[in-house]
Every structure is written in structure tokens, then in C-alpha cells.
Amino acid sequence: MSEAMRIVQEFCDRMVNRDAEALRGFIADDAEYQNVGMPASVGVDAILANLAGQIGMFPDSYEYVMKNIAVNGDVVLTERLDMIRTPGGAVLGVPVMGTFVVRDGKIRRWHDYFDTGLPMKMMTGEDVTALVPLEY
């Protein structure tokens, strides 16, 4: 496993701890994070604030489940299910494709691509069965 892949895998694995500040050591001071279609967060403090907000939106569950990971040099591609618990108690996965650029042992750029409306549909109890992949 490459160093870049190891860093991204460990970073994603730690999401289950629900502690944004504990992720500081993985992120470069001037990093950029963006859920594509939303404004970017630039700088480690802004990124950690963004993550803390996301964790707070889903107070009962927050975990990244890695389905596939690939690396090319310092670029790591991830296919994940970002798990959230709905008010009804179901734990559902939002399919996410992520691109991470790792340099000097830190995440410098992180862009996630997903249906930004899907988490809200899940949180309001809408049946999303037809909107997510059938098999993982």
C-alpha cells in the first residue's frame, strides 16, 4: 500500500470517531476540501469546522465505509458509503466518490462527488431504494 493510500484510508477510517479536531494531523494547513456543488473550505481550520458541522447534522452515526480505493502517485480515488442514521433509526449509506491529493504526508486537496440531495431525502424518510446502487 502506498503512503498516500495509507493516509487516506486511515483518515476515512477515523470518521467513525466523530471528532473533527482529531483529523487535524492529516490535513495540510492550506488544504482545500469541497463537496462539489457547494462552496469549498480552504485551510485546515475551515475544513475542520465544515466536518464538525457535518458530524453535528448526523448526531447518531457518521462513518465512511470504503468500498474501493485506488492510487496513482499522490492522487487517491475512493468509492465510499458515508453512513448516516436517519431519524427513523435506519443507518443508510450515501454513495460518494472522493479524490484526495496527498503531498508531504498530508491531504492537500479533497473533493467529494455525490448527490447532494440524497442525505436530505434520507433524513426526511423518503424511500431512496431506487436512488442508490443495488449491490456493494
Buried (B, 14 or more C-beta within 10 A) or exposed (E): EEEBBBBBBEBBEBBEEBBBEEBEEBBBEEBBBBBEEEEBBEBBEBBBEBBBEBBEEBEEBBBBBBBEBEBEEBBBBBBBBBBBBBEEEEEBBBBBBBBBBBEEEBBBBBBBBBBEEBBEBBBEEEEBEEBBEEEE
